[in-house]
């Protein structure tokens, strides 16, 4: 599903990534751990096509997104990649369901169909009764589940999560972690998760430790 070879990146004189290799299979849940400054978030941004590597090759389902035009890259990202962040990034003026369907509307899906798909996800995620609530009317755990629904709405090939439970209490963290595995079992969903949560990291199919811009062997 995802193949990265020799990914390198630096900011000024600071070398952040030093030739990272990573292969992730369809339906696999991989966690990336390491101390702050090890390069985890930079790698995730590159894998998610939010930043371009200065060296190396990456493909998602056989496509090198960095060979696409900006317009085609944006369309590729919208259709194939989902994101879950530590801070849910919900738009405060929109309801839960309006937030969740935004990627589908951008993709060109009819609003009625997008809402139907979102409500099905809300049912699965246990937040169907909160569809018309604004983010400030939701708990932290509910907001993060809405963010997960938004990431899933276009049925992407891979979801990248950056500290997805970092802003949640232990109960909501545990529920979110369990949710990722339920989604994998139901949709054969692929996840790459950057986390400091060792409990989550130890649950995943593979735990990769990053240090000084490379994975420890």
C-alpha positions in Angstrom: 0.0 0.0 0.0 2.7 2.4 1.0 6.4 2.2 0.0 9.0 4.9 1.0 12.7 4.6 0.2 15.5 6.8 1.2 13.3 9.7 2.5 15.5 12.6 3.6 14.7 16.1 4.6 16.3 19.0 6.3 15.4 22.5 7.5 18.3 24.8 7.0 21.4 23.0 8.4 19.2 20.7 10.5 19.0 17.2 9.0 15.6 15.9 10.2 15.3 12.7 8.2 18.3 10.6 7.1 17.2 8.1 4.4 14.1 6.5 5.9 12.7 3.3 4.4 9.2 2.2 5.2 6.8 -0.3 3.7 3.2 -0.7 5.0 0.8 -3.3 3.8 -2.9 -3.0 3.1 -4.8 -3.4 6.4 -1.8 -3.0 8.6 -1.6 -0.7 11.6 1.9 0.7 12.2 3.0 2.9 15.0 6.0 5.3 15.0 7.4 6.2 18.4 10.5 8.2 19.5 11.6 11.2 21.4 10.5 14.7 20.4 12.7 16.0 17.5 13.4 12.5 16.2 11.6 13.3 12.9 8.3 11.5 13.4 5.9 14.3 12.5 8.1 15.5 9.5 8.0 11.9 8.2 4.2 11.7 8.6 3.7 15.0 6.8 5.8 13.7 3.9 3.9 10.4 3.8 0.7 12.3 3.9 1.9 14.5 0.9 1.7 17.6 3.0 5.4 18.2 2.5 7.8 17.2 -0.3 10.9 15.2 0.6 14.2 16.6 -0.6 15.4 13.1 -1.5 13.8 9.7 -1.8 10.9 8.0 -3.5 7.4 7.3 -2.1 4.4 5.6 -3.6 0.9 5.0 -2.3 -0.9 2.1 -4.1 1.7 2.3 -6.8 1.4 6.1 -7.4 4.1 8.6 -6.7 2.1 11.6 -5.6 5.0 14.0 -5.9 5.1 13.5 -9.7 1.5 14.9 -9.9 0.6 18.5 -10.6 -0.6 20.5 -7.6 -4.2 20.1 -8.7 -3.9 16.4 -9.3 -2.0 16.0 -6.0 -4.8 17.8 -4.1 -7.4 15.4 -5.7 -5.2 12.4 -5.0 -4.8 13.4 -1.3 -8.6 14.0 -1.0 -9.5 10.6 -2.4 -6.7 8.4 -1.0 -5.5 9.8 2.3 -7.2 10.5 5.6 -5.8 12.5 8.5 -6.4 12.4 12.3 -4.6 15.0 14.4 -4.1 15.5 18.1 -6.3 18.6 17.9 -9.3 17.5 16.0 -9.3 20.6 13.7 -13.1 20.8 13.5 -14.6 24.0 12.2 -16.5 25.6 15.1 -19.2 27.2 13.0 -20.2 23.9 11.4 -22.2 21.0 12.9 -20.6 17.6 13.4 -22.0 16.2 10.2 -21.1 19.3 8.2 -17.5 18.9 9.4 -17.5 15.2 8.6 -18.8 15.6 5.0 -16.4 18.4 3.9 -13.9 16.0 2.2 -16.7 14.3 0.4 -18.1 17.6 -0.9 -14.7 18.6 -2.1 -14.5 15.3 -3.9 -17.7 16.1 -5.7 -20.1 13.7 -3.8 -23.7 14.9 -3.6 -24.5 16.4 -0.2 -27.4 13.9 0.3 -25.1 10.9 -0.3 -22.3 12.4 1.8 -24.7 12.9 4.7 -26.0 9.3 4.4 -22.4 8.0 4.4 -21.5 10.2 7.4 -24.5 9.0 9.4 -23.5 5.4 8.8 -20.0 6.2 10.1 -21.5 8.1 13.1 -23.6 5.1 13.9 -20.5 2.9 13.8 -18.5 5.4 15.9 -21.3 5.8 18.5 -21.9 9.5 17.8 -25.0 9.4 15.6 -27.1 11.3 18.2 -24.6 14.2 18.0 -24.7 14.9 14.3 -26.3 18.3 14.5 -24.2 19.5 17.5 -21.5 22.1 17.1 -18.0 21.1 18.2 -18.2 23.2 21.4 -21.2 21.1 22.4 -19.2 17.8 22.1 -16.8 16.2 24.5 -13.2 15.7 23.6 -13.8 12.0 22.8 -16.8 12.9 20.6 -14.9 15.5 18.7 -12.1 13.1 17.9 -14.6 10.5 16.7 -16.1 13.1 14.4 -12.6 13.8 13.1 -12.2 10.1 12.5 -15.4 10.0 10.5 -14.2 13.0 8.5 -10.9 11.0 7.8 -12.9 8.0 6.7 -15.7 9.7 4.6 -14.0 9.2 1.2 -12.9 5.6 2.1 -9.2 6.5 1.8 -6.5 3.9 1.2 -4.5 5.0 4.2 -5.0 7.1 7.3 -2.2 9.0 9.0 -2.7 9.9 12.7 -0.5 12.3 14.6 -0.8 11.9 18.3 -4.6 11.0 17.9 -5.1 10.4 21.6 -2.7 13.1 22.9 -5.5 15.4 23.9 -7.8 12.8 25.5 -8.1 11.3 28.9 -7.3 7.6 29.5 -10.8 6.3 29.0 -11.4 8.1 25.7 -7.8 7.2 24.6 -8.5 3.5 25.2 -11.8 3.8 23.3 -10.2 5.6 20.3 -7.4 3.0 20.2 -9.9 0.2 20.1 -11.8 2.0 17.4 -8.8 2.0 15.1 -8.7 -1.8 15.2 -12.5 -2.1 14.8 -12.2 0.0 11.6 -9.3 -2.1 10.3 -11.4 -5.3 10.9 -14.5 -3.8 9.2 -12.9 -1.9 6.2 -9.4 -3.4 6.0 -8.2 0.1 6.8 -4.5 1.0 6.8 -3.2 3.2 9.6 0.2 4.9 10.2 0.2 6.4 13.7 2.7 8.7 15.3 2.3 8.5 19.1 3.9 8.9 22.5 1.3 6.5 23.9 3.1 3.3 24.5 -0.1 1.4 25.2 -1.4 2.2 21.7 2.1 1.6 20.1 2.3 -1.9 21.7 -1.2 -2.8 20.3 -0.3 -2.2 16.7 0.9 -4.7 14.2 4.4 -3.1 14.1 6.0 -0.5 16.4 8.9 1.4 14.8 11.2 3.5 16.9 12.7 6.6 15.3 15.9 8.2 16.5 18.0 10.9 14.8 15.9 10.7 11.6 16.0 7.0 11.0 14.3 3.9 12.3 16.3 1.8 14.8 17.0 -1.7 13.7 
